[in-house]
Amino acid sequence: MRLTFLVSLLVPVLAVAEELPSAALVLDLDAEKGVKVEDGERVAAWTNQAAGTAGKEFVKRDEGRKEAGSGRPTLVKGVAGLGGKAALDFRQQELVCLDEDAFDGLITGKGHTWIAVISVHEQRTGLKDVNSFFGNLRNGEKYEGVWGCFNDDNTPWWGSRNGITFGRFDVNNPQVIGPAKLEAGKFHLLAGRMAAGTGTVALELFVDGPVAVAKGEAPVSAKANASRMAVGQERDAIQHPGVESFDGQIARLLIWERPLDDKELAATIAALTAAYSLK
């Protein structure tokens, strides 16, 4: 009877894993897996669980910081708002994949989908309304890439940058912004989808469900050359680490190098909502 009970507990977890689309999954950062800690629960590395991808390790960065180790997030176990699962707590901190080219294809025509199981703290002073929780913007030139962020009041937004112009924000650097701020301390499921194609394509933002809460569009440049993917900030910002970073917790971050179709997206959102006991 005890064995049957244990199996019954494991089945929903396994079922969720099986329901997540595997085709073109290039990033799966799961706070329950592949987290290397040091000095207590400070995170030194987070391993990408997606199979067969180039960008495997997201590591601590000391370059640009006055205090070595201060850029490390903290592993928090047994989070009540996640049904007892773990999350990484970021306080203007970051983990960076040092593979320069692993995530370049997200903005050059294939499209993509990203999903984050995330909560926010109150944001601290930095660059106004740019508190990023992931991004692979290039350092310098016109900063092309993709990024997910919060305004200072915790309203979520995201966008792509094609490298044609610099602006913040303009037709080549759109901002797809949510209708309302998130409540601090409560976990949400955020998602973004960029359509495939080499013309002007659709961008969508989803919050806690499969119906887009905001839409935009962006011209695609096949010549765009993004850079290192960072979690906790918008890029490998060694010139001013923490200035454009967010304060909050991430339990899961997934990226597919293709737009999930509506049925896939709805099923994935439902599976993750159940797995993380989100309401």
N, C-alpha and C positions, 0 to 999 in steps of 0.2 A: 504493500500500500504506500509506503514511504517513497519507493522508487517511482511509482505511478504519479504521485504528487509532484515530485521533482521534475519528471518529464513534462507534466502539464504546465509547469512554470516556464520551461525552456521553449516549448513549442511556439508561443507568440513571438518570442525574440527571433527565433530562426525563421519564422514565416515572414517577419518584417524584412530581414536581410534578403530573403529570396525575392521579395516584391520590388526591391530597388532595381531599376534598369541598369544593366552592366555595359551595354554598348556605348562606347565613347566616354565612359566614366574616367576622368583624368585626375580627380581629386576626391579623396574621402578621408577627412580628418575627423577622427572619432575620439573623444576624450576618455573613452573606456579602453582604448587600445593604443599601443605604440607610443606611449608617453614616457619619456625618460626624465627623471627628476634628480635633483641634487640639492644640497643645503636645505634639507627638509622637503618641501613640496614645490620648490622653484623648478620650472620646466626648462631643461636644457635642449630638448629636441622633441619633435612630434612627427611620427612616421605616417606618411600617406598610405592608406590601406587599399587604394585602387590598384588592381593587378596590371602589370605590364606597362606602367607609366614611367616617364623619365624623371619627373620631379618627386623624389621619394622622401627626402628629409627636410624638415623645417626646423632651423636651428637658432639658438640665441645669437645675438649680435652685440658685440661690445664697441665696434667701430663707431666713433662719433659721440659716444657717451662718456661723461666725466667720471662716472663710477662703474667699474667693471661689474657685470652681473645685474645691474639695475634694470635692464631691459627684459628680464625674464618674467613671464607670467607665472601664476601660481595654480597648481592643480587643486581643485576643490572636489572632494569625494562625497557621495551620498547626498546630492542636492535634492531637497524636498520637492521643489518645483519641477523636477525632472523625473519623478517617480523613483528617486534614489540613485540615478545615474550621475556621472561625474561631468564637470565642466572645467574649462580653463578660465581663470580670472585675469583679465588684462587691465592694467592701470597705466595707460599711455606706454605700453610695452609691445613687443613684437617678436614673431618667429619668422624666419625668412628661408625660402628655398633658394639656394645659391646656384641652381641650374638656370642659366640665363635664358634659355630658349624653350623650356619645358611647357610653358603656357602661352606661347606666342600666337597659336592658332585660334584663340578665342575671339579675336576681333578682325580676322582677315577674310571672312566669308563663310566659314563653317557654322557660325552662330554658336550659342552656348546657353546653358541653364545653370544657375547657381542656387543653392538652398542653404540657409543657415538656421540652426536652432540656437537662439541667442537671447540674452537679456541685457539691459543697459543699466548703468549707474548714472548718477548725475554727471554731466560732462564738465571737464575742467577747462581752464583758459588755454587756448591754442590759436590756430587759425580759425577765424570766425566761421561757424557752420560747416566745418570740415573735420569730422571725427570718424575716421575710417576704420572699418573692421576687416577689410581685405582689399587687395589691389595689386596689380602688376604694372603700374605706371613706370615708364622709363625715367631714369634720372637725367634730367636735362633735356635740351632741345624742346619738343612740344609735348612731352610727357604722355605719349600714347599708351593705351592699355584700358583695363576695365577696373572699376572700383565701386565698393559699397560703403556707404557712409551714413552718418546721422547729423542733422543740424544740432545746434547747441541745446535746443529744447527736446531733443531725442525724436524728432520727426525723421523717419528713414528715407533715404534716397540712394540712387545708384545711377551709373552711366558708363558709356564707353567714350574713348577719346581716339580719334583716328590719325592724329599727327599732322593734319593738314593746316590747322590753325592752333593758336595757343589758348584762346579764350576760356574764361570761366564765367559764364557759360555762353555757348553759341551753338550754331547749327552742327558744327563738327564735334562739339563737346556737350551733349545734352545732359540734362538733369531730370531724371524721372523720380518725382518726389511724392511720398505718401500723403494721404489726406489728414493724418493726425499723428501726434507724438505717441511714443510707446510709454507705458507705465514703467517706471524704474523698478527693477527687482523681479519682474514677471517675465517668464520665458515666452517667446513668440517664435513662429516659423516665418522667416522672410525668404522670398525667392525672387529671382530676376530671370527673364528670358529674352534673348536676342535672336531674332529670326536669321536664317541662313540666306545668303545671297551677296552679290557684289554691288548692288545699287543702294538705294535708301531702304533700310529695313526697320521693322518694328521692334521696340523695346517695351517690356512690361514689368510691372512690379506687383508682387503678391504678398499679402499679409494675412497669415493664419487661414488661408483657404485658396481654392483653385480659380477664383475669379479675380482678374486684375483690378487693383485699386487705383492704378495710374498707368498711363501709356505715353510713349514718345516715339521718336524715330531718329535714326542716325545714318549718315552716309558711310559706307564701308570703303576702306582703302586696303587693297591687297598688299600694299607696300608698308603698312603700319608694322612697327617693330617694337612690341612691348618688351618687358624686362622681367626681373625676378619677382615671383609671387611672394607677397608678405601677408601674414595674418596678424591683425591688430593695428595695422596702419596701411597707408595707400601704396607704399612702395618700399624699397630698401633705402630709406631716407637717412643715410649716414650723415648728411649735412646738418640735419636738425631732428634727430630721432625723438619721437613723442609729440612733436608739435601738431601733427595732423592725425594723431592716433585717438582711438576711442577708449572709454572706460566701460567695461561690461564683461559678460561671461559668454563663452562659446562652448556649446556641447558637441556640435557637429557642423562641419562645413563640407559641402559636396559641390563639385562642378562637373558637368558633362560638356564635352566639346561638340555639342549639337543642341538644337532646341528640342526638348522633350515635347511630344505632341500632347494635346489636351488630355487624352485618356491617361497617358503615362504620368503626366504631371499631377493630375488629380489623385491617382493611385499612390504615387510617391508621397504626396503631402498627407494623405490619409494614413499611410503606414507609419510615417515619422511622427505624426500627431499622436497615434496610439502608442508607439514605442516609448515616447518621452512623456507620456501622460499630460499632454498639453490640453488646455481647455479653450 
